[in-house]
Amino acid sequence: MKTTLLAALAVLAFAATAAAQTVAYVPNEGSGTISIIDTATDQVSGEITGLRRPRGIALSRDGKLIYVTHAPKSLAIVDLAQRRVQAEIELGNSPEGVSVSPDNRWVVAAVEDTQSVAFIDKASGKLAATLKVQGKNPEHAVFSPDGRWLYVSAEDGNTVDVIDVAKREQVGAITVGRRPRGIAFTPDSKLAYIACEIDSTVHVVDVARREAIATIKAGEFSNGVTMHPDGRRVYISNGRGQSVSVIDTAMQQVVTTIPVGQRPWNMAITPDGRKLYVANGRSNSVSVIDTMKNEKISDIAVGQLPWGVVIR
């Protein structure tokens, strides 16, 4: 009886440990793979194959599926247990950024060539609507944490389109800097931080007022944006600057800059906020930043041209 009880407890302990594991997934545009990184060891533990130029990536809320855009015009749905593509949805030429709505109802993707945002019904796995936006060459489509708004950045311009999610229609456009790219909201959905590459600036947007209220000088060619879970810091990757800027959201200014690899792009932070993972497109690596010390602690070799990171 005692042996049986101990065995049962051991199984439960193993299951709890496995459930607590945090894993990073990195789409490698050049090699057509997704690298899998164990964030406890910061080692690549496997990869997912069968993709073509994977770029935008998002995780389902239950952590079972990954949605990734890949060439020439598809969204691939990847089963993480089996590590394979289980379905594809045609979206239009050159899809990029992907997001999952906070209520887990929608998967959206920015589609460059058709100047639109595709809404995929997560339950059915089918394309529900395609919404035209004003901005040319849309790259990222990001939900506010409260699920009310979808912000869409467009590379060829200086505005961010605002979509009312409930109505599924564009209700405004916010003027920012030239070539807006990455977007991140504060946890309370009151502010959005938008990196503008050509100007090397970050624009702070008041969501209720739909206007930029501050402009922060970042590193050269700022593009990716990731918010710390506590909302006190936001991280900006600087493509030409080979660095990540750390912005204090209370002071609205850069407090430190951390060197990383070549052409840092999109990033992701662990749920506890202790590690930031930065995809370095031209170094074929992911830099790991200790956010408590604000310093790089390792570089992980991945596939060719890593585009971004998502963390489960």
C-alpha positions in Angstrom: 0.0 0.0 0.0 2.8 2.4 1.0 4.7 1.5 -2.3 1.6 2.2 -4.3 1.0 5.6 -2.6 4.7 6.6 -3.2 4.5 5.7 -6.8 1.3 7.7 -7.3 2.9 10.7 -5.6 5.9 10.4 -7.9 3.7 10.4 -11.0 1.8 13.5 -9.7 5.1 15.3 -9.0 6.4 14.5 -12.5 3.2 15.7 -14.1 3.3 18.9 -12.1 6.9 19.5 -13.2 6.1 18.8 -16.8 3.1 21.1 -16.7 5.3 23.9 -15.2 7.9 23.7 -18.0 8.3 26.9 -20.0 9.1 26.5 -23.7 10.0 29.0 -26.3 9.2 28.5 -30.0 11.2 30.3 -32.7 10.1 30.5 -36.4 13.2 30.4 -38.7 12.2 32.0 -42.0 15.3 30.8 -43.8 15.3 27.2 -42.8 11.5 26.6 -42.7 11.5 25.3 -39.2 10.5 26.2 -35.6 13.2 25.7 -33.0 12.0 24.6 -29.6 14.0 26.0 -26.6 13.8 24.7 -23.0 13.9 27.9 -21.0 15.2 26.1 -17.9 18.4 25.1 -19.7 18.3 27.6 -22.6 19.1 24.7 -25.0 17.3 23.7 -28.2 15.4 20.6 -27.4 13.9 19.9 -30.8 12.3 21.4 -33.9 9.2 21.4 -36.0 9.6 21.0 -39.8 7.4 21.2 -42.9 7.0 25.0 -43.1 7.9 27.5 -45.8 9.4 30.8 -44.6 7.6 30.9 -41.2 7.3 34.4 -39.8 4.4 35.5 -37.5 3.7 33.2 -34.7 1.1 33.0 -31.9 0.1 30.4 -29.3 -3.4 29.2 -28.5 -4.6 30.1 -24.9 -4.6 26.4 -23.9 -1.0 26.0 -25.1 -1.9 23.1 -27.5 -1.5 24.8 -30.8 0.7 27.3 -32.6 -0.5 29.5 -35.4 2.3 30.5 -37.8 2.1 32.4 -41.1 4.2 30.9 -43.9 4.8 31.4 -47.6 3.3 32.1 -49.9 -0.2 32.8 -48.5 -1.0 30.4 -45.6 -1.6 30.2 -41.9 -0.4 26.8 -40.6 -1.9 25.3 -37.4 0.7 23.3 -35.6 -0.2 20.6 -33.1 2.5 20.9 -30.4 1.9 17.4 -28.9 2.6 15.8 -32.3 5.0 18.6 -33.5 3.5 18.7 -37.0 1.2 20.9 -39.1 -2.4 19.6 -38.8 -4.1 22.2 -41.1 -3.5 25.2 -43.3 -5.8 28.2 -44.0 -5.3 30.3 -47.1 -5.1 34.0 -46.3 -3.6 35.9 -49.2 -0.1 36.8 -50.3 2.6 37.5 -47.7 0.9 37.1 -44.3 3.0 38.2 -41.3 2.1 39.0 -37.7 -0.4 36.8 -35.9 -2.3 37.2 -32.6 -4.9 35.3 -30.6 -7.7 37.2 -28.9 -7.8 37.3 -25.1 -11.2 35.5 -25.1 -9.6 32.7 -27.4 -12.3 33.3 -30.0 -10.2 34.8 -32.8 -6.9 34.2 -34.5 -5.9 37.2 -36.6 -3.2 37.7 -39.2 -1.9 40.8 -41.0 -1.7 40.2 -44.7 0.6 42.5 -46.6 -0.2 42.2 -50.2 -4.0 42.4 -49.8 -3.7 45.3 -47.2 -6.0 43.4 -44.8 -6.4 41.6 -41.5 -7.8 38.0 -41.6 -10.1 36.9 -38.8 -10.0 33.1 -38.3 -12.7 31.5 -36.1 -10.6 29.5 -33.6 -13.4 27.0 -32.9 -14.0 26.0 -36.5 -10.5 26.7 -37.8 -12.0 28.6 -40.8 -11.5 32.0 -42.2 -14.5 34.1 -41.0 -13.7 37.5 -42.4 -11.1 39.6 -44.2 -11.0 43.3 -43.1 -9.4 45.9 -45.3 -7.2 48.4 -43.4 -6.0 51.9 -44.5 -2.3 51.3 -43.7 -0.2 50.0 -46.6 1.8 46.8 -46.1 0.4 45.8 -42.6 2.9 43.8 -40.5 1.6 43.3 -37.0 -2.0 42.9 -35.6 -2.1 43.0 -31.8 -5.1 42.7 -29.4 -5.3 45.0 -26.4 -5.4 42.8 -23.2 -9.1 43.7 -22.6 -9.9 42.4 -26.0 -11.7 45.5 -27.2 -9.2 46.8 -29.8 -6.9 45.4 -32.4 -4.0 47.7 -33.5 -2.5 47.1 -36.9 0.9 48.6 -37.9 1.7 49.3 -41.5 5.3 49.5 -42.7 4.7 51.9 -45.6 3.3 54.9 -43.7 3.1 56.6 -40.3 -0.2 55.5 -38.8 -1.6 52.6 -36.8 -5.1 51.4 -37.7 -7.6 50.8 -34.8 -10.1 48.0 -35.2 -13.1 47.6 -32.9 -13.0 43.8 -32.3 -16.7 43.4 -31.5 -17.8 45.3 -34.6 -14.9 43.9 -36.7 -14.4 47.3 -38.4 -11.8 50.0 -38.5 -12.8 52.9 -36.3 -9.7 55.1 -36.4 -6.0 55.6 -37.3 -3.4 57.0 -35.0 -0.5 59.1 -36.4 2.9 57.9 -35.1 6.4 57.8 -36.7 7.6 56.5 -40.0 7.4 52.7 -40.6 5.6 51.5 -37.4 6.3 47.9 -36.6 6.0 46.3 -33.2 3.2 47.0 -30.8 2.6 46.2 -27.1 0.0 47.3 -24.6 0.3 47.9 -20.9 -1.6 45.2 -18.9 -4.5 47.6 -18.1 -4.9 48.4 -21.9 -4.6 52.1 -21.2 -1.4 52.7 -23.2 0.2 51.2 -26.3 3.9 51.4 -27.2 4.7 51.4 -31.0 8.2 51.2 -32.4 8.8 53.2 -35.6 11.8 51.9 -37.5 12.8 54.8 -39.8 12.6 57.4 -37.0 14.2 55.0 -34.4 11.5 56.1 -31.9 8.8 54.6 -29.7 5.4 56.4 -29.6 3.3 56.1 -26.5 -0.4 56.0 -27.4 -3.3 56.9 -25.1 -5.8 54.2 -26.0 -8.9 56.1 -24.9 -7.9 59.3 -26.7 -6.4 57.5 -29.7 -3.4 59.7 -29.9 0.3 59.6 -29.2 1.1 61.4 -25.9 4.9 60.9 -25.9 7.8 60.1 -28.2 10.8 58.2 -26.8 14.1 58.0 -28.7 15.2 54.4 -28.9 18.2 52.6 -30.6 18.8 52.6 -34.3 16.0 51.1 -36.4 13.7 50.1 -33.5 11.1 47.5 -34.4 10.1 44.7 -31.9 8.2 45.6 -28.7 7.5 43.4 -25.7 5.8 44.4 -22.4 6.9 43.1 -19.0 4.1 41.3 -17.2 4.0 43.9 -14.5 3.7 46.8 -17.0 6.6 48.7 -15.5 9.1 48.1 -18.3 8.8 47.7 -22.0 11.6 46.3 -24.3 12.4 47.5 -27.7 14.7 45.7 -30.2 16.9 47.9 -32.3 17.6 46.2 -35.6 20.6 48.2 -36.8 21.7 49.0 -33.3 22.1 45.3 -32.4 20.6 46.0 -29.0 17.5 46.1 -26.8 16.3 49.3 -25.1 14.6 49.1 -21.8 12.0 51.8 -21.2 10.6 52.7 -17.7 6.9 53.2 -18.3 6.5 55.6 -15.4 9.3 57.9 -16.6 8.7 57.2 -20.3 12.4 57.1 -21.0 15.1 54.6 -21.8 16.9 53.5 -18.7 19.4 51.1 -20.2 20.5 49.5 -23.5 21.6 45.8 -23.8 23.8 44.5 -26.6 22.4 41.4 -28.4 23.0 39.8 -31.8 22.7 41.1 -35.4 19.3 42.4 -36.6 17.3 41.7 -33.5 13.6 41.5 -34.4 10.7 40.2 -32.4 10.8 39.0 -28.8 9.0 37.3 -26.0 9.2 37.3 -22.2 8.6 34.4 -19.8 5.4 34.6 -17.8 7.3 35.4 -14.6 9.1 38.3 -16.4 12.6 37.1 -15.5 13.9 36.2 -19.0 13.5 38.0 -22.4 14.2 36.0 -25.6 15.3 38.0 -28.6 15.3 36.6 -32.2 18.5 37.8 -34.0 17.7 37.5 -37.7 21.2 37.9 -39.1 23.0 36.0 -36.3 20.8 33.0 -36.6 20.5 33.0 -32.8 18.3 34.0 -29.9 19.7 36.2 -27.1 18.5 35.6 -23.6 18.3 38.6 -21.3 18.1 38.5 -17.5 15.5 41.2 -16.9 16.5 41.5 -13.2 20.1 42.4 -14.0 19.4 43.9 -17.5 22.1 41.9 -19.1 22.5 39.2 -21.8 23.2 35.8 -20.3 23.5 33.6 -23.3 23.1 33.2 -27.1 21.3 30.2 -28.4 22.0 29.0 -32.0 18.7 28.3 -33.9 17.8 28.0 -37.6 18.3 30.6 -40.3 16.7 34.0 -40.1 14.7 33.7 -36.9 11.7 36.0 -37.1 10.4 36.1 -33.6 9.6 34.1 -30.4 6.5 32.9 -28.6 6.6 31.3 -25.1 4.3 28.6 -23.6 
